[in-house]
Amino acid sequence: MSWRSIVGHAEVVEHFQSLHARGNMPSTFLLVGPEGIGKRLFAEGLAEALLCHNRSNSLLQACGNCASCIQVQKQSHPDVLRVERPAEKNVLPIELFVGDREHRSETGLCRDIRMRPQVGSRKIAIIDDADYLSTESGNVLLKTLEEPPEGAVILLLGTSSHRQLRTILSRCQIVRFDPLTPNEVADVLRNHPEWEVDDRIIELSEAAAGSIKTARMLADSDILQFRNDWLEQLASGDPASDDFAGTLVKFAEAAGKEAAAKRERYYFVGDQAIEFYHQLTRKYAGQKTEGGQTMQMMLERAISSWGGSLAQLAAIVERIVDFQSQIESNANAANAVDLLLSDMRRLAAGHDCLSAT
Ligand SMILES: [Zn+2]
């Protein structure tokens, strides 16, 4: 998969092309943008291009066929190091960077990146889920970022620069990724017939808020139904009515036994609400709104039946972001949902938040 065939993100491709053409590739980048828009795919493609045996000095482009390209595609290239948050953890543990207590500095990314490249001329590190770097992990990584091995390129992937440790942020060149357009989401869905969403491509691409991950979640009809019910609830101006907290918890718990799967659903609930208020803000400003038919209907309804002010919308979104952090730090989810919805009710009614911490 060539990184230049990645859907969307043309400006980012151009940016890396020009750094390469000028022979001026910085060592550390932070790729930021919402989840599910192709940052990881982009990082993999960039690694392939940087290591390709047939690449020219003027154009940063992988051939896709040489031994190096194939190894990167198969994730077996010895010079590409990858770390990501283990599903059961809510941080990127220090062990991934410097090995466990018994083997400190004998394994881990910070050691491996200092080893001489085996196949290519440089080492590439892809650090996914950088939002979850613990202070401890950040401190050990910082030493590597301060004195990176020659030619090494380190790609940190996160959802927002605000969620990064300040010390790390100051060492990175920040590269922003925008959500995909509905047409781009549709293109990606069309490229993947194995996802079996052929007959719903338009509906899913409009509802996905630019994220392939969201489009794929919404392909599950139970999830799509919940999303539409949730939008209706938000449009009413009283998110807590009809014991919706119970409905919401039931939806998240239906994800299965795994805590990570449930957490993902709680997070999704928050993202959907944030997107609703984002679109509502756009509507107030007379801008074009997206999100598909149900979203449009609910925006109309919100304006005619509720009509919260911009300050109220901003306060509600802030409260939802707090909720998402609580979910990440493994707070009791049912309690967190109860408090969230009652705070949203209060904020939507124009009162200050009482229970948020
Ligand atoms: Zn190649």
Residues whose N, C-alpha, C, O or C-beta is under 5 A from the ligand:
A	BS01	ZN	C52 H53 N54 A62 C63 G64 N65 C66 C69
